Amino acid sequence: MSEHAAVELSPEAIEFAEWLATGQNPPSELDAARIQAEQVHLAAREPEGVTYREVDAGGVPGIWCEPVDANTDYVLLHSHAGGSVLASAPVDRKLAGHIAKAAGPPYW
């Protein structure tokens, strides 16, 4: 007889399993790639000591990442995934926060 340990699944894993159980397929390869790209950030940790706010940059939505005690004399500009049509800015939010924290200035 084998022993089985109870495993607690994350909410994301449960949601994904429920989606798989529906048997639905993404309508296209592009949609499948977008779904995959949007989940990449789930593997990363939030940087400590970084705040975020959504901003409008002349009609273009963006996310301002500002480390605590940031040097506001400079700003870094990041175009997520090179201006990708697959992923959204929130996917790169954690990455941008880590880079801003390491570099010192706020990150746009």
C-alpha positions as CSV (number, residue, x, y, z in Angstrom):
1,M,0.0,0.0,0.0
2,S,1.4,3.4,-0.9
3,E,1.1,6.6,1.1
4,H,0.0,9.8,-0.5
5,A,0.8,13.2,0.9
6,A,-1.8,15.9,0.6
7,V,-0.6,18.7,-1.7
8,E,-2.1,22.2,-1.6
9,L,-2.5,23.7,-5.0
10,S,-2.2,27.5,-5.6
11,P,-5.3,29.4,-6.8
12,E,-3.7,29.7,-10.2
13,A,-3.1,26.0,-10.5
14,I,-6.7,25.3,-9.5
15,E,-8.0,27.9,-12.0
16,F,-5.8,26.4,-14.8
17,A,-7.0,22.8,-13.9
18,E,-10.6,24.0,-14.1
19,W,-10.0,25.6,-17.4
20,L,-8.3,22.4,-18.8
21,A,-11.3,20.4,-17.6
22,T,-13.6,22.5,-19.8
23,G,-11.9,21.1,-22.8
24,Q,-11.7,24.5,-24.4
25,N,-9.0,25.4,-26.8
26,P,-7.8,28.9,-27.5
27,P,-9.4,30.1,-30.8
28,S,-6.0,30.6,-32.5
29,E,-2.3,30.0,-32.1
30,L,-1.9,33.8,-31.4
31,D,-4.5,33.6,-28.6
32,A,-2.6,30.5,-27.2
33,A,0.7,32.4,-27.3
34,R,-0.9,35.4,-25.6
35,I,-2.3,33.2,-22.8
36,Q,1.1,31.7,-22.3
37,A,2.9,35.1,-22.3
38,E,0.4,36.6,-19.8
39,Q,1.3,33.8,-17.3
40,V,5.1,34.3,-17.3
41,H,5.1,36.8,-14.5
42,L,3.6,34.2,-12.1
43,A,7.0,32.6,-11.7
44,A,8.6,35.8,-10.4
45,R,8.5,37.4,-6.9
46,E,7.4,40.9,-6.2
47,P,10.4,43.2,-5.5
48,E,10.3,44.6,-1.9
49,G,10.2,48.3,-1.5
50,V,8.8,49.2,-4.9
51,T,5.5,51.0,-5.5
52,Y,3.5,51.0,-8.7
53,R,0.9,53.3,-10.3
54,E,-0.8,53.2,-13.6
55,V,-0.2,56.4,-15.7
56,D,-1.2,57.9,-19.0
57,A,1.8,58.9,-21.1
58,G,0.3,61.1,-23.7
59,G,-2.5,58.5,-24.5
60,V,-0.3,55.5,-23.9
61,P,-1.0,53.5,-20.8
62,G,2.0,52.7,-18.6
63,I,3.1,51.6,-15.2
64,W,5.3,53.7,-13.0
65,C,7.6,51.6,-10.8
66,E,9.3,53.6,-8.0
67,P,11.6,52.1,-5.5
68,V,11.5,53.6,-1.9
69,D,14.2,56.3,-1.7
70,A,14.6,56.4,-5.5
71,N,16.8,58.9,-7.1
72,T,14.2,61.0,-9.0
73,D,16.9,62.9,-11.0
74,Y,16.7,60.1,-13.6
75,V,14.1,57.8,-15.1
76,L,14.6,54.5,-17.0
77,L,12.2,53.8,-19.9
78,H,11.3,50.2,-20.6
79,S,9.2,49.0,-23.5
80,H,7.9,45.7,-22.3
81,A,8.9,42.8,-24.5
82,G,10.0,45.3,-27.2
83,G,6.5,46.6,-27.7
84,S,5.2,43.1,-28.1
85,V,1.7,42.3,-29.3
86,L,1.6,39.2,-27.2
87,A,2.1,40.3,-23.6
88,S,0.8,43.3,-21.6
89,A,2.7,45.8,-19.5
90,P,1.6,44.0,-16.2
91,V,3.6,41.0,-17.3
92,D,6.8,43.0,-17.1
93,R,5.8,44.9,-13.9
94,K,7.8,42.7,-11.5
95,L,10.8,42.7,-13.8
96,A,10.7,46.5,-14.2
97,G,10.4,46.8,-10.4
98,H,13.5,44.7,-9.8
99,I,15.5,46.6,-12.4
100,A,14.4,49.9,-11.0
101,K,15.3,48.8,-7.5
102,A,18.8,47.6,-8.7
103,A,19.4,50.7,-10.8
104,G,18.1,53.3,-8.3
105,P,15.8,55.6,-10.4
106,P,12.1,55.3,-11.0
107,Y,11.3,53.1,-13.9
108,W,8.8,54.0,-16.6
